[in-house]
Amino acid sequence: MNAIETQQFDTRSLQQRDSAHYMHPFTDTKALAGRGARIITRGDGIYIWDSEGNKILDGMSGLWCVNVGYGRHELVDAAARQMTQLPFYNSFFNTSVIPAIELAELLTEITPPQFNHFFFTNSGSEGNDTILRMVRRYWDVKGQPQKKTLIARKNAYHGSTVCGASLGGMSYMHEQGDLPIPGIAHIEQPYYFEHGKGMTPEAFALKAAGWLEEKILELGADKVAAFIGEPVQGAGGVIIPPPGYWPEIQRICDKYDVLLICDEVITGFGRLGTWFGHEYFGIKPDLLTFAKGVTSGYIPLGGVAVGDRVANVLIEQGGDFNHGFTYSGHPVACAVAVENIRILQREGIVERVAAETAPYLRRRFTELADHPLVGLAETCGLMAGLVLVKDKATQSVFDPQHEVGMICRGYCFSGGVIMRAVGDRMIIAPPLVITPAQIDEMIGLIRAALDSTLAEVQRRGLL
Ligand SMILES: *Cc1c(COP(=O)(O)O)cnc(C)c1O
């Protein structure tokens, strides 16, 4: 055992210091202070450890990002090398840096052929802010300045900046800070479990995509700049669109001359067994947002892949694009991204997800549907979700105020596996390097947590 593995922590003191000064994202600070945060101290492979020494299988890849797993010395070395040589220089005033050049080149190689230009940011939110400005600029330059509105979906997640939260469809985010900003419209999400009852998935796909056409006609096609969606919604609860949805969305965007944007912050870099999620669904977006998996979370980086249709107009006719960040093309972040992509390539990780681990996860995860609490269990690539129900036969759900999902999440955590609760939908997105044996271990831990949840729900008389 090395020094990191044997390190000791004073959890209580860390929790007190945490709540004294550190405001956490998406957190009720007062409630957390009463509870005390769980302090995570190290990671290796697909596992993390907390300050009490508990080993936990990270079913969420940190926050959908640690795709190549924890403890990758190649990434540490790439960062250290670049920090030593040139920790920072900007790309603003006719200057450039080698790692940003290399990353843009490598992204050209691994993205579909229409993507030949890349803009870098620090996060997915900033990527989506960049896209909003780019598509509005695109239509301005094209002489259609009235084509400004972006259509997005309810329960989508596009980040937490003013623009990201506005594009997103989280009502609890819109409630704070007078969002969404003007010029953004939302349609209903393609969630079969909630909106498709009694229809075939194929018929529901056409109906759900049809909501886009209705909204375009309502606003006027000459006012609509773009449609944005996550290939599979992540933070909304791993909402997997029914077959046929995305091709129909593409057809509608083409018909009304509306740009198609895929937010690939989660689905990019192999999560669905294809380099990008839109390839899994067979569509051809004009722009895509990436972040998270581009560096496997080792360092912040995001960006936008700009398809030729938009890039040609902005570059040939647009002149200065008055947008960017101090750290756009940060050399250390780009160097880590290049090495992360090379790891994915060298180890054939994306291919292995497609051929081996995604099919295996589907087989094992859908078996959970036989559990008395589980109404539905589905997967797409290495993303999966199940719905906790009160009554399997009628698929009736629990009263949200009982927070059964949170009860289940608690049993997962204390049992040694991280699963996220979105209402009563329990979701996972494990590191892409998870092996079949580790999938077996994860499913076993989830089943044990479901059993404990069932016992508690019975004890509380909620069934
Ligand atoms: C996480 C996420 C974002 C926001 O990325 P940040 O780096 O947190 O700003 C945007 N879109 C999707 C789909 C995400 O999952």
The ligand as an ORCA input file, in Angstrom:
! r2SCAN-3c Opt
* xyz 0 1
  C     -23.121     18.594    -17.881
  C     -23.831     19.020    -19.098
  C     -23.746     20.327    -19.585
  C     -23.032     21.411    -18.832
  O     -21.678     21.197    -18.767
  P     -20.853     22.015    -17.620
  O     -19.439     21.590    -17.920
  O     -21.368     21.557    -16.304
  O     -21.079     23.440    -17.865
  C     -24.358     20.629    -20.764
  N     -25.045     19.711    -21.442
  C     -25.152     18.444    -21.018
  C     -25.909     17.460    -21.836
  C     -24.581     18.067    -19.820
  O     -24.723     16.832    -19.353
*
